[in-house]
Amino acid sequence: MSELLAAAALLILAATAIALFRVLRSGVVAERMMAAQLLGSGGAAALLLLGVSSESEALSDVALLLTLLAAFSCVAFALGAAELGSQDDAPKDLP
């Protein structure tokens, strides 16, 4: 059973790597942010499967940390984009 879980983890990592390569080739900043989210969720899924297959509790903690970092980076990106948008909408001083 552990070999099956390890194979599923490798399949998830391969699919994540292919999708990550495709998204990172784009020049759009929002798509690059989605690549960070993809890496967080795909990496967490693979770590959880490997943790179950090897009966290691430490890998589940690392998966949780990876997921939290991906979520915080998404929030930071959204706040930064909102701040840039509010600066563009600010009234301009006329000379």
Phi and psi in radians as a Rosetta constraint file:
Dihedral C 1 N 2 CA 2 C 2 CIRCULARHARMONIC -1.177 0.35
Dihedral N 2 CA 2 C 2 N 3 CIRCULARHARMONIC -0.527 0.35
Dihedral C 2 N 3 CA 3 C 3 CIRCULARHARMONIC -1.186 0.35
Dihedral N 3 CA 3 C 3 N 4 CIRCULARHARMONIC -0.635 0.35
Dihedral C 3 N 4 CA 4 C 4 CIRCULARHARMONIC -1.154 0.35
Dihedral N 4 CA 4 C 4 N 5 CIRCULARHARMONIC -0.728 0.35
Dihedral C 4 N 5 CA 5 C 5 CIRCULARHARMONIC -1.167 0.35
Dihedral N 5 CA 5 C 5 N 6 CIRCULARHARMONIC -0.676 0.35
Dihedral C 5 N 6 CA 6 C 6 CIRCULARHARMONIC -1.152 0.35
Dihedral N 6 CA 6 C 6 N 7 CIRCULARHARMONIC -0.667 0.35
Dihedral C 6 N 7 CA 7 C 7 CIRCULARHARMONIC -1.155 0.35
Dihedral N 7 CA 7 C 7 N 8 CIRCULARHARMONIC -0.681 0.35
Dihedral C 7 N 8 CA 8 C 8 CIRCULARHARMONIC -1.125 0.35
Dihedral N 8 CA 8 C 8 N 9 CIRCULARHARMONIC -0.664 0.35
Dihedral C 8 N 9 CA 9 C 9 CIRCULARHARMONIC -1.121 0.35
Dihedral N 9 CA 9 C 9 N 10 CIRCULARHARMONIC -0.717 0.35
Dihedral C 9 N 10 CA 10 C 10 CIRCULARHARMONIC -1.161 0.35
Dihedral N 10 CA 10 C 10 N 11 CIRCULARHARMONIC -0.645 0.35
Dihedral C 10 N 11 CA 11 C 11 CIRCULARHARMONIC -1.125 0.35
Dihedral N 11 CA 11 C 11 N 12 CIRCULARHARMONIC -0.739 0.35
Dihedral C 11 N 12 CA 12 C 12 CIRCULARHARMONIC -1.130 0.35
Dihedral N 12 CA 12 C 12 N 13 CIRCULARHARMONIC -0.733 0.35
Dihedral C 12 N 13 CA 13 C 13 CIRCULARHARMONIC -1.110 0.35
Dihedral N 13 CA 13 C 13 N 14 CIRCULARHARMONIC -0.682 0.35
Dihedral C 13 N 14 CA 14 C 14 CIRCULARHARMONIC -1.160 0.35
Dihedral N 14 CA 14 C 14 N 15 CIRCULARHARMONIC -0.769 0.35
Dihedral C 14 N 15 CA 15 C 15 CIRCULARHARMONIC -1.126 0.35
Dihedral N 15 CA 15 C 15 N 16 CIRCULARHARMONIC -0.681 0.35
Dihedral C 15 N 16 CA 16 C 16 CIRCULARHARMONIC -1.147 0.35
Dihedral N 16 CA 16 C 16 N 17 CIRCULARHARMONIC -0.709 0.35
Dihedral C 16 N 17 CA 17 C 17 CIRCULARHARMONIC -1.149 0.35
Dihedral N 17 CA 17 C 17 N 18 CIRCULARHARMONIC -0.710 0.35
Dihedral C 17 N 18 CA 18 C 18 CIRCULARHARMONIC -1.143 0.35
Dihedral N 18 CA 18 C 18 N 19 CIRCULARHARMONIC -0.799 0.35
Dihedral C 18 N 19 CA 19 C 19 CIRCULARHARMONIC -1.152 0.35
Dihedral N 19 CA 19 C 19 N 20 CIRCULARHARMONIC -0.669 0.35
Dihedral C 19 N 20 CA 20 C 20 CIRCULARHARMONIC -1.114 0.35
Dihedral N 20 CA 20 C 20 N 21 CIRCULARHARMONIC -0.725 0.35
Dihedral C 20 N 21 CA 21 C 21 CIRCULARHARMONIC -1.079 0.35
Dihedral N 21 CA 21 C 21 N 22 CIRCULARHARMONIC -0.730 0.35
Dihedral C 21 N 22 CA 22 C 22 CIRCULARHARMONIC -1.146 0.35
Dihedral N 22 CA 22 C 22 N 23 CIRCULARHARMONIC -0.752 0.35
Dihedral C 22 N 23 CA 23 C 23 CIRCULARHARMONIC -1.261 0.35
Dihedral N 23 CA 23 C 23 N 24 CIRCULARHARMONIC -0.661 0.35
Dihedral C 23 N 24 CA 24 C 24 CIRCULARHARMONIC -1.231 0.35
Dihedral N 24 CA 24 C 24 N 25 CIRCULARHARMONIC -0.327 0.35
Dihedral C 24 N 25 CA 25 C 25 CIRCULARHARMONIC -1.265 0.35
Dihedral N 25 CA 25 C 25 N 26 CIRCULARHARMONIC -0.303 0.35
Dihedral C 25 N 26 CA 26 C 26 CIRCULARHARMONIC -1.319 0.35
Dihedral N 26 CA 26 C 26 N 27 CIRCULARHARMONIC 2.649 0.35
Dihedral C 26 N 27 CA 27 C 27 CIRCULARHARMONIC -1.669 0.35
Dihedral N 27 CA 27 C 27 N 28 CIRCULARHARMONIC -0.024 0.35
Dihedral C 27 N 28 CA 28 C 28 CIRCULARHARMONIC -1.392 0.35
Dihedral N 28 CA 28 C 28 N 29 CIRCULARHARMONIC 2.269 0.35
Dihedral C 28 N 29 CA 29 C 29 CIRCULARHARMONIC -1.135 0.35
Dihedral N 29 CA 29 C 29 N 30 CIRCULARHARMONIC -0.676 0.35
Dihedral C 29 N 30 CA 30 C 30 CIRCULARHARMONIC -1.130 0.35
Dihedral N 30 CA 30 C 30 N 31 CIRCULARHARMONIC -0.596 0.35
Dihedral C 30 N 31 CA 31 C 31 CIRCULARHARMONIC -1.233 0.35
Dihedral N 31 CA 31 C 31 N 32 CIRCULARHARMONIC -0.550 0.35
Dihedral C 31 N 32 CA 32 C 32 CIRCULARHARMONIC -1.192 0.35
Dihedral N 32 CA 32 C 32 N 33 CIRCULARHARMONIC -0.592 0.35
Dihedral C 32 N 33 CA 33 C 33 CIRCULARHARMONIC -1.167 0.35
Dihedral N 33 CA 33 C 33 N 34 CIRCULARHARMONIC -0.670 0.35
Dihedral C 33 N 34 CA 34 C 34 CIRCULARHARMONIC -1.149 0.35
Dihedral N 34 CA 34 C 34 N 35 CIRCULARHARMONIC -0.484 0.35
Dihedral C 34 N 35 CA 35 C 35 CIRCULARHARMONIC -1.140 0.35
Dihedral N 35 CA 35 C 35 N 36 CIRCULARHARMONIC -0.662 0.35
Dihedral C 35 N 36 CA 36 C 36 CIRCULARHARMONIC -1.143 0.35
Dihedral N 36 CA 36 C 36 N 37 CIRCULARHARMONIC -0.685 0.35
Dihedral C 36 N 37 CA 37 C 37 CIRCULARHARMONIC -1.143 0.35
Dihedral N 37 CA 37 C 37 N 38 CIRCULARHARMONIC -0.724 0.35
Dihedral C 37 N 38 CA 38 C 38 CIRCULARHARMONIC -1.096 0.35
Dihedral N 38 CA 38 C 38 N 39 CIRCULARHARMONIC -0.738 0.35
Dihedral C 38 N 39 CA 39 C 39 CIRCULARHARMONIC -1.130 0.35
Dihedral N 39 CA 39 C 39 N 40 CIRCULARHARMONIC -0.667 0.35
Dihedral C 39 N 40 CA 40 C 40 CIRCULARHARMONIC -1.165 0.35
Dihedral N 40 CA 40 C 40 N 41 CIRCULARHARMONIC -0.789 0.35
Dihedral C 40 N 41 CA 41 C 41 CIRCULARHARMONIC -1.310 0.35
Dihedral N 41 CA 41 C 41 N 42 CIRCULARHARMONIC -0.731 0.35
Dihedral C 41 N 42 CA 42 C 42 CIRCULARHARMONIC -1.180 0.35
Dihedral N 42 CA 42 C 42 N 43 CIRCULARHARMONIC -0.700 0.35
Dihedral C 42 N 43 CA 43 C 43 CIRCULARHARMONIC -1.152 0.35
Dihedral N 43 CA 43 C 43 N 44 CIRCULARHARMONIC -0.690 0.35
Dihedral C 43 N 44 CA 44 C 44 CIRCULARHARMONIC -1.137 0.35
Dihedral N 44 CA 44 C 44 N 45 CIRCULARHARMONIC -0.725 0.35
Dihedral C 44 N 45 CA 45 C 45 CIRCULARHARMONIC -1.091 0.35
Dihedral N 45 CA 45 C 45 N 46 CIRCULARHARMONIC -0.761 0.35
Dihedral C 45 N 46 CA 46 C 46 CIRCULARHARMONIC -1.156 0.35
Dihedral N 46 CA 46 C 46 N 47 CIRCULARHARMONIC -0.717 0.35
Dihedral C 46 N 47 CA 47 C 47 CIRCULARHARMONIC -1.134 0.35
Dihedral N 47 CA 47 C 47 N 48 CIRCULARHARMONIC -0.672 0.35
Dihedral C 47 N 48 CA 48 C 48 CIRCULARHARMONIC -1.141 0.35
Dihedral N 48 CA 48 C 48 N 49 CIRCULARHARMONIC -0.727 0.35
Dihedral C 48 N 49 CA 49 C 49 CIRCULARHARMONIC -1.134 0.35
Dihedral N 49 CA 49 C 49 N 50 CIRCULARHARMONIC -0.717 0.35
Dihedral C 49 N 50 CA 50 C 50 CIRCULARHARMONIC -1.178 0.35
Dihedral N 50 CA 50 C 50 N 51 CIRCULARHARMONIC -0.614 0.35
Dihedral C 50 N 51 CA 51 C 51 CIRCULARHARMONIC -1.140 0.35
Dihedral N 51 CA 51 C 51 N 52 CIRCULARHARMONIC -0.694 0.35
Dihedral C 51 N 52 CA 52 C 52 CIRCULARHARMONIC -1.209 0.35
Dihedral N 52 CA 52 C 52 N 53 CIRCULARHARMONIC -0.694 0.35
Dihedral C 52 N 53 CA 53 C 53 CIRCULARHARMONIC -1.226 0.35
Dihedral N 53 CA 53 C 53 N 54 CIRCULARHARMONIC -0.562 0.35
Dihedral C 53 N 54 CA 54 C 54 CIRCULARHARMONIC -1.729 0.35
Dihedral N 54 CA 54 C 54 N 55 CIRCULARHARMONIC 0.013 0.35
Dihedral C 54 N 55 CA 55 C 55 CIRCULARHARMONIC 0.982 0.35
Dihedral N 55 CA 55 C 55 N 56 CIRCULARHARMONIC 0.727 0.35
Dihedral C 55 N 56 CA 56 C 56 CIRCULARHARMONIC -1.882 0.35
Dihedral N 56 CA 56 C 56 N 57 CIRCULARHARMONIC 2.190 0.35
Dihedral C 56 N 57 CA 57 C 57 CIRCULARHARMONIC -1.413 0.35
Dihedral N 57 CA 57 C 57 N 58 CIRCULARHARMONIC -0.369 0.35
Dihedral C 57 N 58 CA 58 C 58 CIRCULARHARMONIC -1.185 0.35
Dihedral N 58 CA 58 C 58 N 59 CIRCULARHARMONIC -0.570 0.35
Dihedral C 58 N 59 CA 59 C 59 CIRCULARHARMONIC -1.173 0.35
Dihedral N 59 CA 59 C 59 N 60 CIRCULARHARMONIC -0.538 0.35
Dihedral C 59 N 60 CA 60 C 60 CIRCULARHARMONIC -1.208 0.35
Dihedral N 60 CA 60 C 60 N 61 CIRCULARHARMONIC -0.588 0.35
Dihedral C 60 N 61 CA 61 C 61 CIRCULARHARMONIC -1.181 0.35
Dihedral N 61 CA 61 C 61 N 62 CIRCULARHARMONIC -0.690 0.35
Dihedral C 61 N 62 CA 62 C 62 CIRCULARHARMONIC -1.163 0.35
Dihedral N 62 CA 62 C 62 N 63 CIRCULARHARMONIC -0.664 0.35
Dihedral C 62 N 63 CA 63 C 63 CIRCULARHARMONIC -1.116 0.35
Dihedral N 63 CA 63 C 63 N 64 CIRCULARHARMONIC -0.726 0.35
Dihedral C 63 N 64 CA 64 C 64 CIRCULARHARMONIC -1.112 0.35
Dihedral N 64 CA 64 C 64 N 65 CIRCULARHARMONIC -0.732 0.35
Dihedral C 64 N 65 CA 65 C 65 CIRCULARHARMONIC -1.109 0.35
Dihedral N 65 CA 65 C 65 N 66 CIRCULARHARMONIC -0.729 0.35
Dihedral C 65 N 66 CA 66 C 66 CIRCULARHARMONIC -1.099 0.35
Dihedral N 66 CA 66 C 66 N 67 CIRCULARHARMONIC -0.712 0.35
Dihedral C 66 N 67 CA 67 C 67 CIRCULARHARMONIC -1.151 0.35
Dihedral N 67 CA 67 C 67 N 68 CIRCULARHARMONIC -0.730 0.35
Dihedral C 67 N 68 CA 68 C 68 CIRCULARHARMONIC -1.123 0.35
Dihedral N 68 CA 68 C 68 N 69 CIRCULARHARMONIC -0.722 0.35
Dihedral C 68 N 69 CA 69 C 69 CIRCULARHARMONIC -1.110 0.35
Dihedral N 69 CA 69 C 69 N 70 CIRCULARHARMONIC -0.680 0.35
Dihedral C 69 N 70 CA 70 C 70 CIRCULARHARMONIC -1.147 0.35
Dihedral N 70 CA 70 C 70 N 71 CIRCULARHARMONIC -0.704 0.35
Dihedral C 70 N 71 CA 71 C 71 CIRCULARHARMONIC -1.180 0.35
Dihedral N 71 CA 71 C 71 N 72 CIRCULARHARMONIC -0.740 0.35
Dihedral C 71 N 72 CA 72 C 72 CIRCULARHARMONIC -1.144 0.35
Dihedral N 72 CA 72 C 72 N 73 CIRCULARHARMONIC -0.631 0.35
Dihedral C 72 N 73 CA 73 C 73 CIRCULARHARMONIC -1.170 0.35
Dihedral N 73 CA 73 C 73 N 74 CIRCULARHARMONIC -0.599 0.35
Dihedral C 73 N 74 CA 74 C 74 CIRCULARHARMONIC -1.175 0.35
Dihedral N 74 CA 74 C 74 N 75 CIRCULARHARMONIC -0.727 0.35
Dihedral C 74 N 75 CA 75 C 75 CIRCULARHARMONIC -1.127 0.35
Dihedral N 75 CA 75 C 75 N 76 CIRCULARHARMONIC -0.746 0.35
Dihedral C 75 N 76 CA 76 C 76 CIRCULARHARMONIC -1.103 0.35
Dihedral N 76 CA 76 C 76 N 77 CIRCULARHARMONIC -0.679 0.35
Dihedral C 76 N 77 CA 77 C 77 CIRCULARHARMONIC -1.117 0.35
Dihedral N 77 CA 77 C 77 N 78 CIRCULARHARMONIC -0.766 0.35
Dihedral C 77 N 78 CA 78 C 78 CIRCULARHARMONIC -1.138 0.35
Dihedral N 78 CA 78 C 78 N 79 CIRCULARHARMONIC -0.719 0.35
Dihedral C 78 N 79 CA 79 C 79 CIRCULARHARMONIC -1.154 0.35
Dihedral N 79 CA 79 C 79 N 80 CIRCULARHARMONIC -0.682 0.35
Dihedral C 79 N 80 CA 80 C 80 CIRCULARHARMONIC -1.157 0.35
Dihedral N 80 CA 80 C 80 N 81 CIRCULARHARMONIC -0.681 0.35
Dihedral C 80 N 81 CA 81 C 81 CIRCULARHARMONIC -1.184 0.35
Dihedral N 81 CA 81 C 81 N 82 CIRCULARHARMONIC -0.665 0.35
Dihedral C 81 N 82 CA 82 C 82 CIRCULARHARMONIC -1.169 0.35
Dihedral N 82 CA 82 C 82 N 83 CIRCULARHARMONIC -0.657 0.35
Dihedral C 82 N 83 CA 83 C 83 CIRCULARHARMONIC -1.165 0.35
Dihedral N 83 CA 83 C 83 N 84 CIRCULARHARMONIC -0.713 0.35
Dihedral C 83 N 84 CA 84 C 84 CIRCULARHARMONIC -1.141 0.35
Dihedral N 84 CA 84 C 84 N 85 CIRCULARHARMONIC -0.662 0.35
Dihedral C 84 N 85 CA 85 C 85 CIRCULARHARMONIC -1.160 0.35
Dihedral N 85 CA 85 C 85 N 86 CIRCULARHARMONIC -0.650 0.35
Dihedral C 85 N 86 CA 86 C 86 CIRCULARHARMONIC -1.255 0.35
Dihedral N 86 CA 86 C 86 N 87 CIRCULARHARMONIC -0.498 0.35
Dihedral C 86 N 87 CA 87 C 87 CIRCULARHARMONIC -1.246 0.35
Dihedral N 87 CA 87 C 87 N 88 CIRCULARHARMONIC -0.571 0.35
Dihedral C 87 N 88 CA 88 C 88 CIRCULARHARMONIC -1.239 0.35
Dihedral N 88 CA 88 C 88 N 89 CIRCULARHARMONIC -0.531 0.35
Dihedral C 88 N 89 CA 89 C 89 CIRCULARHARMONIC -1.523 0.35
Dihedral N 89 CA 89 C 89 N 90 CIRCULARHARMONIC -0.061 0.35
Dihedral C 89 N 90 CA 90 C 90 CIRCULARHARMONIC -1.182 0.35
Dihedral N 90 CA 90 C 90 N 91 CIRCULARHARMONIC 2.525 0.35
Dihedral C 90 N 91 CA 91 C 91 CIRCULARHARMONIC -1.141 0.35
Dihedral N 91 CA 91 C 91 N 92 CIRCULARHARMONIC 2.420 0.35
Dihedral C 91 N 92 CA 92 C 92 CIRCULARHARMONIC -1.624 0.35
Dihedral N 92 CA 92 C 92 N 93 CIRCULARHARMONIC 2.439 0.35
Dihedral C 92 N 93 CA 93 C 93 CIRCULARHARMONIC -1.325 0.35
Dihedral N 93 CA 93 C 93 N 94 CIRCULARHARMONIC 2.319 0.35
Dihedral C 93 N 94 CA 94 C 94 CIRCULARHARMONIC -1.502 0.35
Dihedral N 94 CA 94 C 94 N 95 CIRCULARHARMONIC 2.470 0.35
